[in-house]
Amino acid sequence: MSSSLDAARDLLARWPVVDGHNDLPWALREQVRYDLDRRDIATDQSAHLHTDLPRLRDGGVGAQFWSVYVRADYAGDKAVSATLEQIDVVRELVARHPEALRLAFTADDMEAARDESRIASLMGAEGGHSIHNSLATLRALHRLGVRYMTLTHNDTLDWADSATDEPRHQGLSAFGEEVVREMNRCGMLVDLSHVSADTMRDALRVSTAPVIFSHSSARAVCDHPRNIPDDVLAQLPANGGVAMATFVPKFVLPAAVEWTLRADENMRAHGLHHLDTTEAGMRVQRDFEAAHPRPMATAATVADHLDHMREVAGVDHIGIGGDFDGTAFTPADLADVAGYPNLIAELLDRKWSEADLAKLTWQNAVRTLRAAEDVARAEQQRRGPSHATIEQLDG
């Protein structure tokens, strides 16, 4: 593996990772209420976070979609204002570390950052509750730099069904379809992680631009509703989009699914949200893990998903979305953002070519954003912004 690891690091020096999803902004909110002096990512933060600048460098990360996620129980204007606070901290991080990070809005910005050996910093909103049923708010988020929106998080919305909640629309409502069309017109990528399979299929039918899955793996390999069914993966070549495999053990390792359900129940029994990443929350998680050792995913587990996704969708339509700092548990050798070389080494040992790995790590994601920009230019020539309301379209 040592020679493969050296080869992996060499490849990542040329074709670094574009990671589709990292929840550092929410972790900073939860842990220190955005006090960046207390979590200075220029220094080792491994006691508190999966992410800091030294480990991003060690991991060969060249572009990161920072999630400006807010919890699904943040409703209405509270969700909007919290999303703005998340955007604000991403901009503050970039301003504090200009030698390492570059704010990126376009595919050209991503390439420029790579040329400068800086990490392109993009933003993705995780959950359509962040727009409070308002297309104008969607456009405002795009103007502030948000370049994808995950249509739902864990809860079904007024206009879209989630993968992990009861369906109400059998996919997208009429307003939900208008959200997708307006995202296409803006140049905001439609992210289909977290949504139900029917929502995935509806969005692929409606979208004229490539879609992404910012952090989802293959349902055929691990039967979890957060993963992508094969019939949906098979539609990506025609759409042009990219499915970015996640590392979250409960989504990639079948044996971890039941264990995580029990860990989540234990969090709730302690009066905590199951996604709580505060020190108190992580202490409860560690105590549970000590008493109930968890099934351990590895880079090989994730590679099994990527092998399958490549077979079904094709090598031009896959990528990586680790979900670091958005999960309490990680695979053994993908413990934090320094771990990507271990995954690339595993794929090299499986005889993936350097050309295919360059697509996986960098080229596919950049191409997808560039294609969305092209669609947006054409759509803006064709029509102006939509002012439709959910009341008008859904009654």
C-alpha positions as YAML, in Angstrom:
chain: A
units: angstrom
residues:
- id: 1
  name: MET
  ca: [0.00, 0.00, 0.00]
- id: 2
  name: SER
  ca: [2.92, 2.38, 0.64]
- id: 3
  name: SER
  ca: [3.76, 2.65, -3.06]
- id: 4
  name: SER
  ca: [0.06, 3.11, -3.84]
- id: 5
  name: LEU
  ca: [-0.16, 5.80, -1.17]
- id: 6
  name: ASP
  ca: [2.80, 7.63, -2.68]
- id: 7
  name: ALA
  ca: [1.17, 7.39, -6.11]
- id: 8
  name: ALA
  ca: [-2.13, 8.63, -4.64]
- id: 9
  name: ARG
  ca: [-0.47, 11.68, -3.12]
- id: 10
  name: ASP
  ca: [1.29, 12.41, -6.40]
- id: 11
  name: LEU
  ca: [-2.00, 12.22, -8.29]
- id: 12
  name: LEU
  ca: [-3.76, 14.48, -5.78]
- id: 13
  name: ALA
  ca: [-0.99, 17.05, -6.14]
- id: 14
  name: ARG
  ca: [-2.04, 17.33, -9.80]
- id: 15
  name: TRP
  ca: [-5.76, 16.55, -9.57]
- id: 16
  name: PRO
  ca: [-6.88, 17.44, -6.04]
- id: 17
  name: VAL
  ca: [-10.17, 16.42, -4.49]
- id: 18
  name: VAL
  ca: [-13.31, 18.46, -5.02]
- id: 19
  name: ASP
  ca: [-15.31, 17.43, -1.97]
- id: 20
  name: GLY
  ca: [-19.05, 17.96, -2.30]
- id: 21
  name: HIS
  ca: [-19.99, 18.38, 1.33]
- id: 22
  name: ASN
  ca: [-18.33, 19.47, 4.59]
- id: 23
  name: ASP
  ca: [-20.28, 20.68, 7.63]
- id: 24
  name: LEU
  ca: [-17.50, 22.70, 9.28]
- id: 25
  name: PRO
  ca: [-19.68, 25.87, 9.40]
- id: 26
  name: TRP
  ca: [-22.36, 24.14, 11.47]
- id: 27
  name: ALA
  ca: [-19.75, 22.55, 13.76]
- id: 28
  name: LEU
  ca: [-18.30, 26.03, 14.36]
- id: 29
  name: ARG
  ca: [-21.78, 27.31, 15.18]
- id: 30
  name: GLU
  ca: [-22.54, 24.42, 17.54]
- id: 31
  name: GLN
  ca: [-19.18, 24.29, 19.30]
- id: 32
  name: VAL
  ca: [-18.07, 27.93, 19.64]
- id: 33
  name: ARG
  ca: [-20.85, 30.07, 18.15]
- id: 34
  name: TYR
  ca: [-18.50, 31.14, 15.35]
- id: 35
  name: ASP
  ca: [-15.68, 32.28, 17.65]
- id: 36
  name: LEU
  ca: [-12.92, 31.46, 15.17]
- id: 37
  name: ASP
  ca: [-10.18, 32.29, 17.66]
- id: 38
  name: ARG
  ca: [-11.33, 29.29, 19.70]
- id: 39
  name: ARG
  ca: [-11.29, 27.03, 16.63]
- id: 40
  name: ASP
  ca: [-8.40, 28.39, 14.58]
- id: 41
  name: ILE
  ca: [-8.37, 26.08, 11.56]
- id: 42
  name: ALA
  ca: [-4.83, 27.20, 10.70]
- id: 43
  name: THR
  ca: [-3.77, 24.93, 13.56]
- id: 44
  name: ASP
  ca: [-4.46, 21.31, 14.48]
- id: 45
  name: GLN
  ca: [-8.10, 20.97, 15.53]
- id: 46
  name: SER
  ca: [-8.24, 17.18, 15.60]
- id: 47
  name: ALA
  ca: [-9.46, 17.19, 19.21]
- id: 48
  name: HIS
  ca: [-12.65, 18.97, 18.08]
- id: 49
  name: LEU
  ca: [-13.11, 18.80, 14.31]
- id: 50
  name: HIS
  ca: [-12.56, 16.61, 11.27]
- id: 51
  name: THR
  ca: [-11.31, 19.66, 9.38]
- id: 52
  name: ASP
  ca: [-8.45, 22.14, 9.55]
- id: 53
  name: LEU
  ca: [-6.10, 23.64, 7.00]
- id: 54
  name: PRO
  ca: [-3.08, 21.39, 7.69]
- id: 55
  name: ARG
  ca: [-5.20, 18.26, 7.27]
- id: 56
  name: LEU
  ca: [-6.94, 19.61, 4.15]
- id: 57
  name: ARG
  ca: [-3.44, 20.03, 2.68]
- id: 58
  name: ASP
  ca: [-2.40, 16.54, 3.78]
- id: 59
  name: GLY
  ca: [-5.57, 15.14, 2.24]
- id: 60
  name: GLY
  ca: [-5.01, 16.71, -1.16]
- id: 61
  name: VAL
  ca: [-8.21, 18.78, -1.11]
- id: 62
  name: GLY
  ca: [-8.30, 21.41, -3.85]
- id: 63
  name: ALA
  ca: [-11.92, 22.53, -3.64]
- id: 64
  name: GLN
  ca: [-14.52, 22.26, -0.92]
- id: 65
  name: PHE
  ca: [-18.25, 22.84, -1.01]
- id: 66
  name: TRP
  ca: [-18.82, 24.15, 2.51]
- id: 67
  name: SER
  ca: [-22.32, 23.28, 3.62]
- id: 68
  name: VAL
  ca: [-24.30, 26.27, 4.88]
- id: 69
  name: TYR
  ca: [-26.72, 23.80, 6.45]
- id: 70
  name: VAL
  ca: [-29.25, 24.65, 9.13]
- id: 71
  name: ARG
  ca: [-31.34, 22.07, 10.96]
- id: 72
  name: ALA
  ca: [-34.69, 21.14, 9.44]
- id: 73
  name: ASP
  ca: [-36.52, 22.18, 12.62]
- id: 74
  name: TYR
  ca: [-35.36, 25.73, 11.94]
- id: 75
  name: ALA
  ca: [-38.50, 26.90, 10.18]
- id: 76
  name: GLY
  ca: [-39.47, 30.00, 8.25]
- id: 77
  name: ASP
  ca: [-37.44, 33.18, 8.75]
- id: 78
  name: LYS
  ca: [-35.35, 31.46, 11.44]
- id: 79
  name: ALA
  ca: [-34.04, 29.08, 8.77]
- id: 80
  name: VAL
  ca: [-33.28, 31.95, 6.39]
- id: 81
  name: SER
  ca: [-31.39, 34.04, 8.96]
- id: 82
  name: ALA
  ca: [-29.42, 31.03, 10.22]
- id: 83
  name: THR
  ca: [-28.42, 30.23, 6.63]
- id: 84
  name: LEU
  ca: [-27.18, 33.79, 6.23]
- id: 85
  name: GLU
  ca: [-25.10, 33.36, 9.39]
- id: 86
  name: GLN
  ca: [-23.62, 30.18, 7.91]
- id: 87
  name: ILE
  ca: [-22.72, 32.02, 4.69]
- id: 88
  name: ASP
  ca: [-21.16, 34.76, 6.79]
- id: 89
  name: VAL
  ca: [-18.82, 32.38, 8.61]
- id: 90
  name: VAL
  ca: [-17.63, 30.80, 5.35]
- id: 91
  name: ARG
  ca: [-16.75, 34.24, 4.05]
- id: 92
  name: GLU
  ca: [-15.03, 35.03, 7.36]
- id: 93
  name: LEU
  ca: [-12.97, 31.83, 7.14]
- id: 94
  name: VAL
  ca: [-11.81, 32.73, 3.64]
- id: 95
  name: ALA
  ca: [-11.00, 36.30, 4.69]
- id: 96
  name: ARG
  ca: [-8.96, 35.05, 7.66]
- id: 97
  name: HIS
  ca: [-6.95, 32.58, 5.58]
- id: 98
  name: PRO
  ca: [-6.36, 34.13, 2.14]
- id: 99
  name: GLU
  ca: [-3.09, 32.26, 1.72]
- id: 100
  name: ALA
  ca: [-4.93, 28.93, 1.87]
- id: 101
  name: LEU
  ca: [-8.52, 29.56, 0.78]
- id: 102
  name: ARG
  ca: [-10.06, 31.33, -2.21]
- id: 103
  name: LEU
  ca: [-13.78, 32.08, -2.48]
- id: 104
  name: ALA
  ca: [-15.10, 30.44, -5.64]
- id: 105
  name: PHE
  ca: [-18.33, 31.04, -7.54]
- id: 106
  name: THR
  ca: [-17.54, 29.51, -10.95]
- id: 107
  name: ALA
  ca: [-15.65, 26.66, -12.55]
- id: 108
  name: ASP
  ca: [-13.04, 29.19, -13.69]
- id: 109
  name: ASP
  ca: [-12.61, 30.28, -10.05]
- id: 110
  name: MET
  ca: [-11.99, 26.65, -9.11]
- id: 111
  name: GLU
  ca: [-9.30, 26.29, -11.77]
- id: 112
  name: ALA
  ca: [-7.70, 29.59, -10.72]
- id: 113
  name: ALA
  ca: [-7.56, 28.43, -7.11]
- id: 114
  name: ARG
  ca: [-5.88, 25.18, -8.18]
- id: 115
  name: ASP
  ca: [-3.31, 27.15, -10.19]
- id: 116
  name: GLU
  ca: [-2.59, 29.24, -7.06]
- id: 117
  name: SER
  ca: [-2.38, 26.15, -4.80]
- id: 118
  name: ARG
  ca: [-5.29, 27.49, -2.77]
- id: 119
  name: ILE
  ca: [-8.44, 25.61, -1.81]
- id: 120
  name: ALA
  ca: [-11.46, 26.79, -3.79]
- id: 121
  name: SER
  ca: [-14.21, 27.50, -1.28]
- id: 122
  name: LEU
  ca: [-17.74, 27.10, -2.59]
- id: 123
  name: MET
  ca: [-21.02, 26.97, -0.69]
- id: 124
  name: GLY
  ca: [-24.00, 24.63, -0.76]
- id: 125
  name: ALA
  ca: [-27.27, 25.13, 1.13]
- id: 126
  name: GLU
  ca: [-28.47, 21.87, 2.65]
- id: 127
  name: GLY
  ca: [-32.25, 21.84, 2.60]
- id: 128
  name: GLY
  ca: [-34.89, 23.83, 0.77]
- id: 129
  name: HIS
  ca: [-36.29, 25.01, 4.11]
- id: 130
  name: SER
  ca: [-33.50, 27.61, 3.83]
- id: 131
  name: ILE
  ca: [-35.53, 29.55, 1.23]
- id: 132
  name: HIS
  ca: [-38.83, 29.56, 3.17]
- id: 133
  name: ASN
  ca: [-40.90, 28.83, 0.02]
- id: 134
  name: SER
  ca: [-39.54, 31.96, -1.70]
- id: 135
  name: LEU
  ca: [-37.93, 32.00, -5.15]
- id: 136
  name: ALA
  ca: [-36.62, 35.52, -4.45]
- id: 137
  name: THR
  ca: [-34.81, 34.16, -1.39]
- id: 138
  name: LEU
  ca: [-33.36, 31.40, -3.58]
- id: 139
  name: ARG
  ca: [-32.00, 34.05, -5.96]
- id: 140
  name: ALA
  ca: [-30.59, 36.05, -3.04]
- id: 141
  name: LEU
  ca: [-28.70, 32.99, -1.79]
- id: 142
  name: HIS
  ca: [-27.24, 32.53, -5.26]
- id: 143
  name: ARG
  ca: [-26.10, 36.17, -5.33]
- id: 144
  name: LEU
  ca: [-24.38, 35.59, -1.98]
- id: 145
  name: GLY
  ca: [-22.42, 32.73, -3.51]
- id: 146
  name: VAL
  ca: [-24.44, 29.58, -2.83]
- id: 147
  name: ARG
  ca: [-23.84, 27.24, -5.76]
- id: 148
  name: TYR
  ca: [-25.98, 24.27, -4.86]
- id: 149
  name: MET
  ca: [-29.07, 23.63, -2.82]
- id: 150
  name: THR
  ca: [-30.02, 20.23, -1.48]
- id: 151
  name: LEU
  ca: [-33.75, 20.17, -2.12]
- id: 152
  name: THR
  ca: [-34.55, 18.70, 1.31]
- id: 153
  name: HIS
  ca: [-32.72, 17.69, 4.43]
- id: 154
  name: ASN
  ca: [-34.20, 14.98, 6.68]
- id: 155
  name: ASP
  ca: [-37.78, 16.33, 6.70]
- id: 156
  name: THR
  ca: [-40.31, 16.50, 3.89]
- id: 157
  name: LEU
  ca: [-41.04, 20.10, 2.86]
- id: 158
  name: ASP
  ca: [-44.15, 21.83, 1.58]
- id: 159
  name: TRP
  ca: [-42.90, 21.09, -1.95]
- id: 160
  name: ALA
  ca: [-40.50, 18.11, -1.89]
- id: 161
  name: ASP
  ca: [-40.34, 14.68, -0.24]
- id: 162
  name: SER
  ca: [-37.32, 13.69, 1.85]
- id: 163
  name: ALA
  ca: [-35.73, 10.25, 1.86]
- id: 164
  name: THR
  ca: [-36.12, 9.98, 5.63]
- id: 165
  name: ASP
  ca: [-39.64, 11.30, 6.23]
- id: 166
  name: GLU
  ca: [-43.17, 10.44, 5.16]
- id: 167
  name: PRO
  ca: [-43.89, 11.40, 1.52]
- id: 168
  name: ARG
  ca: [-46.57, 14.01, 0.88]
- id: 169
  name: HIS
  ca: [-46.09, 14.80, -2.80]
- id: 170
  name: GLN
  ca: [-44.80, 11.56, -4.36]
- id: 171
  name: GLY
  ca: [-41.75, 13.58, -5.36]
- id: 172
  name: LEU
  ca: [-41.93, 17.28, -6.21]
- id: 173
  name: SER
  ca: [-45.03, 19.44, -6.09]
- id: 174
  name: ALA
  ca: [-45.70, 21.95, -8.89]
- id: 175
  name: PHE
  ca: [-43.89, 24.60, -6.85]
- id: 176
  name: GLY
  ca: [-41.02, 22.16, -6.29]
- id: 177
  name: GLU
  ca: [-40.66, 21.80, -10.04]
- id: 178
  name: GLU
  ca: [-40.57, 25.61, -10.32]
- id: 179
  name: VAL
  ca: [-37.78, 25.69, -7.70]
- id: 180
  name: VAL
  ca: [-35.74, 23.35, -9.91]
- id: 181
  name: ARG
  ca: [-36.39, 25.48, -13.00]
- id: 182
  name: GLU
  ca: [-35.37, 28.65, -11.14]
- id: 183
  name: MET
  ca: [-32.20, 26.98, -9.88]
- id: 184
  name: ASN
  ca: [-31.38, 26.11, -13.49]
- id: 185
  name: ARG
  ca: [-31.97, 29.74, -14.51]
- id: 186
  name: CYS
  ca: [-29.75, 31.06, -11.68]
- id: 187
  name: GLY
  ca: [-26.93, 28.56, -12.20]
- id: 188
  name: MET
  ca: [-27.43, 26.88, -8.82]
- id: 189
  name: LEU
  ca: [-26.83, 23.13, -8.93]
- id: 190
  name: VAL
  ca: [-29.77, 20.94, -7.92]
- id: 191
  name: ASP
  ca: [-28.49, 18.63, -5.17]
- id: 192
  name: LEU
  ca: [-30.44, 15.40, -4.74]
- id: 193
  name: SER
  ca: [-28.80, 14.00, -1.63]
- id: 194
  name: HIS
  ca: [-31.35, 13.56, 1.18]
- id: 195
  name: VAL
  ca: [-34.38, 13.52, -1.15]
- id: 196
  name: SER
  ca: [-36.70, 10.60, -1.82]
- id: 197
  name: ALA
  ca: [-36.19, 8.46, -4.89]
- id: 198
  name: ASP
  ca: [-39.35, 9.94, -6.43]
- id: 199
  name: THR
  ca: [-38.01, 13.46, -5.84]
- id: 200
  name: MET
  ca: [-34.76, 12.41, -7.54]
- id: 201
  name: ARG
  ca: [-36.70, 11.15, -10.56]
- id: 202
  name: ASP
  ca: [-38.90, 14.26, -10.75]
- id: 203
  name: ALA
  ca: [-35.90, 16.59, -10.53]
- id: 204
  name: LEU
  ca: [-34.06, 14.68, -13.27]
- id: 205
  name: ARG
  ca: [-37.17, 14.95, -15.46]
- id: 206
  name: VAL
  ca: [-37.50, 18.72, -14.92]
- id: 207
  name: SER
  ca: [-33.89, 19.90, -14.76]
- id: 208
  name: THR
  ca: [-32.26, 21.18, -17.94]
- id: 209
  name: ALA
  ca: [-28.89, 21.39, -16.14]
- id: 210
  name: PRO
  ca: [-26.76, 18.64, -14.61]
- id: 211
  name: VAL
  ca: [-27.70, 17.67, -11.06]
- id: 212
  name: ILE
  ca: [-25.43, 16.52, -8.27]
- id: 213
  name: PHE
  ca: [-25.63, 14.23, -5.28]
- id: 214
  name: SER
  ca: [-23.29, 16.07, -2.91]
- id: 215
  name: HIS
  ca: [-22.92, 13.19, -0.42]
- id: 216
  name: SER
  ca: [-24.72, 9.94, -1.28]
- id: 217
  name: SER
  ca: [-23.60, 6.43, -2.11]
- id: 218
  name: ALA
  ca: [-25.11, 3.39, -3.86]
- id: 219
  name: ARG
  ca: [-28.33, 1.86, -2.56]
- id: 220
  name: ALA
  ca: [-27.54, -1.44, -4.26]
- id: 221
  name: VAL
  ca: [-24.43, -1.77, -2.07]
- id: 222
  name: CYS
  ca: [-26.00, -0.48, 1.18]
- id: 223
  name: ASP
  ca: [-29.79, -0.40, 1.24]
- id: 224
  name: HIS
  ca: [-30.33, 2.93, 2.99]
- id: 225
  name: PRO
  ca: [-32.89, 5.51, 1.76]
- id: 226
  name: ARG
  ca: [-30.15, 8.19, 1.75]
- id: 227
  name: ASN
  ca: [-28.42, 6.33, -1.08]
- id: 228
  name: ILE
  ca: [-29.08, 6.40, -4.83]
- id: 229
  name: PRO
  ca: [-31.05, 3.65, -6.58]
- id: 230
  name: ASP
  ca: [-29.51, 2.16, -9.72]
- id: 231
  name: ASP
  ca: [-32.26, 3.44, -12.02]
- id: 232
  name: VAL
  ca: [-31.40, 6.99, -10.90]
- id: 233
  name: LEU
  ca: [-27.64, 6.45, -11.26]
- id: 234
  name: ALA
  ca: [-28.30, 5.18, -14.78]
- id: 235
  name: GLN
  ca: [-29.93, 8.52, -15.70]
- id: 236
  name: LEU
  ca: [-26.84, 10.59, -14.90]
- id: 237
  name: PRO
  ca: [-25.06, 10.17, -18.26]
- id: 238
  name: ALA
  ca: [-28.02, 11.71, -20.12]
- id: 239
  name: ASN
  ca: [-28.33, 14.46, -17.52]
- id: 240
  name: GLY
  ca: [-24.58, 15.15, -17.27]
- id: 241
  name: GLY
  ca: [-24.55, 15.21, -13.47]
- id: 242
  name: VAL
  ca: [-22.32, 13.68, -10.82]
- id: 243
  name: ALA
  ca: [-22.94, 11.43, -7.80]
- id: 244
  name: MET
  ca: [-20.44, 12.13, -5.01]
- id: 245
  name: ALA
  ca: [-19.93, 9.13, -2.73]
- id: 246
  name: THR
  ca: [-20.14, 9.79, 0.99]
- id: 247
  name: PHE
  ca: [-18.08, 8.21, 3.77]
- id: 248
  name: VAL
  ca: [-20.76, 8.13, 6.51]
- id: 249
  name: PRO
  ca: [-20.62, 4.57, 7.90]
- id: 250
  name: LYS
  ca: [-24.39, 4.17, 8.30]
- id: 251
  name: PHE
  ca: [-24.79, 4.98, 4.58]
- id: 252
  name: VAL
  ca: [-22.00, 2.74, 3.27]
- id: 253
  name: LEU
  ca: [-21.78, -0.27, 5.59]
- id: 254
  name: PRO
  ca: [-24.95, -2.40, 6.01]
- id: 255
  name: ALA
  ca: [-23.86, -3.60, 9.46]
- id: 256
  name: ALA
  ca: [-23.61, 0.01, 10.65]
- id: 257
  name: VAL
  ca: [-27.22, 0.89, 9.82]
- id: 258
  name: GLU
  ca: [-28.86, -0.85, 12.81]
- id: 259
  name: TRP
  ca: [-26.02, 0.17, 15.16]
- id: 260
  name: THR
  ca: [-26.51, 3.84, 14.25]
- id: 261
  name: LEU
  ca: [-30.25, 3.64, 14.88]
- id: 262
  name: ARG
  ca: [-29.46, 2.52, 18.43]
- id: 263
  name: ALA
  ca: [-26.84, 5.28, 18.82]
- id: 264
  name: ASP
  ca: [-29.39, 7.86, 17.65]
- id: 265
  name: GLU
  ca: [-31.94, 6.54, 20.14]
- id: 266
  name: ASN
  ca: [-29.33, 6.86, 22.88]
- id: 267
  name: MET
  ca: [-28.72, 10.51, 21.95]
- id: 268
  name: ARG
  ca: [-32.43, 11.27, 22.16]
- id: 269
  name: ALA
  ca: [-32.65, 9.43, 25.50]
- id: 270
  name: HIS
  ca: [-30.07, 11.94, 26.76]
- id: 271
  name: GLY
  ca: [-32.19, 14.84, 25.54]
- id: 272
  name: LEU
  ca: [-29.92, 15.56, 22.55]
- id: 273
  name: HIS
  ca: [-30.52, 15.89, 18.82]
- id: 274
  name: HIS
  ca: [-29.00, 12.88, 17.09]
- id: 275
  name: LEU
  ca: [-26.82, 15.18, 14.94]
- id: 276
  name: ASP
  ca: [-25.50, 17.14, 17.94]
- id: 277
  name: THR
  ca: [-21.75, 17.76, 17.48]
- id: 278
  name: THR
  ca: [-21.16, 19.80, 20.62]
- id: 279
  name: GLU
  ca: [-18.64, 18.48, 23.12]
- id: 280
  name: ALA
  ca: [-21.49, 17.16, 25.28]
- id: 281
  name: GLY
  ca: [-23.05, 15.39, 22.31]
- id: 282
  name: MET
  ca: [-19.79, 13.83, 21.19]
- id: 283
  name: ARG
  ca: [-19.12, 12.64, 24.75]
- id: 284
  name: VAL
  ca: [-22.46, 10.78, 24.75]
- id: 285
  name: GLN
  ca: [-21.58, 9.26, 21.37]
- id: 286
  name: ARG
  ca: [-18.13, 8.16, 22.53]
- id: 287
  name: ASP
  ca: [-19.55, 6.58, 25.69]
- id: 288
  name: PHE
  ca: [-22.10, 4.64, 23.64]
- id: 289
  name: GLU
  ca: [-19.41, 3.47, 21.22]
- id: 290
  name: ALA
  ca: [-17.21, 2.33, 24.12]
- id: 291
  name: ALA
  ca: [-20.05, 0.22, 25.50]
- id: 292
  name: HIS
  ca: [-21.25, -1.01, 22.10]
- id: 293
  name: PRO
  ca: [-18.33, -1.27, 19.64]
- id: 294
  name: ARG
  ca: [-19.48, -0.21, 16.21]
- id: 295
  name: PRO
  ca: [-19.04, -2.05, 12.91]
- id: 296
  name: MET
  ca: [-16.09, -0.34, 11.23]
- id: 297
  name: ALA
  ca: [-16.22, 0.95, 7.66]
- id: 298
  name: THR
  ca: [-12.95, 1.48, 5.77]
- id: 299
  name: ALA
  ca: [-11.74, 3.05, 2.55]
- id: 300
  name: ALA
  ca: [-12.42, -0.32, 0.94]
- id: 301
  name: THR
  ca: [-16.09, -0.01, 1.94]
- id: 302
  name: VAL
  ca: [-16.33, 3.34, 0.14]
- id: 303
  name: ALA
  ca: [-14.40, 1.94, -2.82]
- id: 304
  name: ASP
  ca: [-17.02, -0.79, -3.16]
- id: 305
  name: HIS
  ca: [-19.63, 1.93, -3.66]
- id: 306
  name: LEU
  ca: [-17.46, 3.79, -6.17]
- id: 307
  name: ASP
  ca: [-16.86, 0.59, -8.13]
- id: 308
  name: HIS
  ca: [-20.61, 0.07, -8.38]
- id: 309
  name: MET
  ca: [-21.39, 3.70, -9.17]
- id: 310
  name: ARG
  ca: [-18.76, 3.70, -11.93]
- id: 311
  name: GLU
  ca: [-20.29, 0.55, -13.39]
- id: 312
  name: VAL
  ca: [-23.85, 1.94, -13.44]
- id: 313
  name: ALA
  ca: [-23.37, 5.68, -14.07]
- id: 314
  name: GLY
  ca: [-19.97, 5.70, -15.78]
- id: 315
  name: VAL
  ca: [-16.69, 7.19, -14.67]
- id: 316
  name: ASP
  ca: [-17.66, 10.66, -15.95]
- id: 317
  name: HIS
  ca: [-20.48, 10.91, -13.41]
- id: 318
  name: ILE
  ca: [-18.96, 10.12, -10.00]
- id: 319
  name: GLY
  ca: [-17.19, 12.15, -7.35]
- id: 320
  name: ILE
  ca: [-16.49, 12.41, -3.61]
- id: 321
  name: GLY
  ca: [-18.53, 14.03, -0.81]
- id: 322
  name: GLY
  ca: [-17.20, 12.96, 2.55]
- id: 323
  name: ASP
  ca: [-19.65, 14.74, 4.92]
- id: 324
  name: PHE
  ca: [-16.88, 15.48, 7.41]
- id: 325
  name: ASP
  ca: [-17.93, 17.41, 10.53]
- id: 326
  name: GLY
  ca: [-21.51, 16.42, 9.74]
- id: 327
  name: THR
  ca: [-21.26, 12.92, 11.18]
- id: 328
  name: ALA
  ca: [-20.22, 11.61, 14.56]
- id: 329
  name: PHE
  ca: [-18.55, 8.53, 13.07]
- id: 330
  name: THR
  ca: [-16.16, 8.02, 10.16]
- id: 331
  name: PRO
  ca: [-14.40, 5.03, 8.55]
- id: 332
  name: ALA
  ca: [-11.21, 3.80, 10.18]
- id: 333
  name: ASP
  ca: [-8.84, 5.09, 7.50]
- id: 334
  name: LEU
  ca: [-11.01, 8.03, 6.41]
- id: 335
  name: ALA
  ca: [-11.20, 9.54, 9.87]
- id: 336
  name: ASP
  ca: [-10.86, 13.15, 8.76]
- id: 337
  name: VAL
  ca: [-10.02, 15.32, 5.76]
- id: 338
  name: ALA
  ca: [-6.44, 14.03, 5.69]
- id: 339
  name: GLY
  ca: [-7.71, 10.59, 4.65]
- id: 340
  name: TYR
  ca: [-8.47, 11.01, 0.95]
- id: 341
  name: PRO
  ca: [-5.10, 9.55, -0.17]
- id: 342
  name: ASN
  ca: [-6.09, 6.26, 1.50]
- id: 343
  name: LEU
  ca: [-9.18, 6.05, -0.70]
- id: 344
  name: ILE
  ca: [-7.26, 6.91, -3.87]
- id: 345
  name: ALA
  ca: [-4.59, 4.31, -2.96]
- id: 346
  name: GLU
  ca: [-7.34, 1.71, -2.53]
- id: 347
  name: LEU
  ca: [-8.72, 2.55, -5.97]
- id: 348
  name: LEU
  ca: [-5.24, 2.40, -7.51]
- id: 349
  name: ASP
  ca: [-4.87, -1.08, -6.01]
- id: 350
  name: ARG
  ca: [-8.17, -1.94, -7.75]
- id: 351
  name: LYS
  ca: [-6.58, -0.89, -11.06]
- id: 352
  name: TRP
  ca: [-8.38, 2.38, -11.53]
- id: 353
  name: SER
  ca: [-6.41, 4.40, -14.06]
- id: 354
  name: GLU
  ca: [-4.93, 7.80, -13.30]
- id: 355
  name: ALA
  ca: [-7.18, 9.28, -15.99]
- id: 356
  name: ASP
  ca: [-10.28, 7.86, -14.28]
- id: 357
  name: LEU
  ca: [-9.12, 9.02, -10.86]
- id: 358
  name: ALA
  ca: [-8.54, 12.55, -12.17]
- id: 359
  name: LYS
  ca: [-12.17, 12.57, -13.27]
- id: 360
  name: LEU
  ca: [-13.31, 11.29, -9.89]
- id: 361
  name: THR
  ca: [-11.34, 13.79, -7.82]
- id: 362
  name: TRP
  ca: [-11.42, 17.00, -9.88]
- id: 363
  name: GLN
  ca: [-12.61, 17.01, -13.46]
- id: 364
  name: ASN
  ca: [-16.18, 15.76, -13.14]
- id: 365
  name: ALA
  ca: [-17.21, 18.28, -10.49]
- id: 366
  name: VAL
  ca: [-15.64, 21.21, -12.35]
- id: 367
  name: ARG
  ca: [-17.29, 20.15, -15.61]
- id: 368
  name: THR
  ca: [-20.68, 19.86, -13.92]
- id: 369
  name: LEU
  ca: [-20.56, 23.36, -12.46]
- id: 370
  name: ARG
  ca: [-19.39, 24.75, -15.80]
- id: 371
  name: ALA
  ca: [-22.29, 23.05, -17.59]
- id: 372
  name: ALA
  ca: [-24.76, 24.52, -15.07]
- id: 373
  name: GLU
  ca: [-23.31, 27.97, -15.79]
- id: 374
  name: ASP
  ca: [-23.81, 27.41, -19.53]
- id: 375
  name: VAL
  ca: [-27.45, 26.40, -18.98]
- id: 376
  name: ALA
  ca: [-28.02, 29.46, -16.79]
- id: 377
  name: ARG
  ca: [-26.74, 31.82, -19.47]
- id: 378
  name: ALA
  ca: [-29.09, 30.27, -22.03]
- id: 379
  name: GLU
  ca: [-32.06, 30.29, -19.63]
- id: 380
  name: GLN
  ca: [-31.49, 33.94, -18.72]
- id: 381
  name: GLN
  ca: [-31.56, 34.87, -22.39]
- id: 382
  name: ARG
  ca: [-34.84, 33.02, -22.75]
- id: 383
  name: ARG
  ca: [-36.76, 34.22, -19.67]
- id: 384
  name: GLY
  ca: [-36.67, 36.42, -16.62]
- id: 385
  name: PRO
  ca: [-36.91, 35.44, -12.97]
- id: 386
  name: SER
  ca: [-39.98, 33.54, -11.77]
- id: 387
  name: HIS
  ca: [-42.22, 35.26, -9.26]
- id: 388
  name: ALA
  ca: [-44.51, 32.29, -8.77]
- id: 389
  name: THR
  ca: [-45.66, 31.49, -5.25]
- id: 390
  name: ILE
  ca: [-46.40, 28.16, -3.62]
- id: 391
  name: GLU
  ca: [-49.99, 29.28, -3.12]
- id: 392
  name: GLN
  ca: [-50.38, 29.95, -6.84]
- id: 393
  name: LEU
  ca: [-48.88, 26.65, -7.97]
- id: 394
  name: ASP
  ca: [-49.87, 24.23, -5.23]
- id: 395
  name: GLY
  ca: [-53.13, 25.77, -4.04]
...
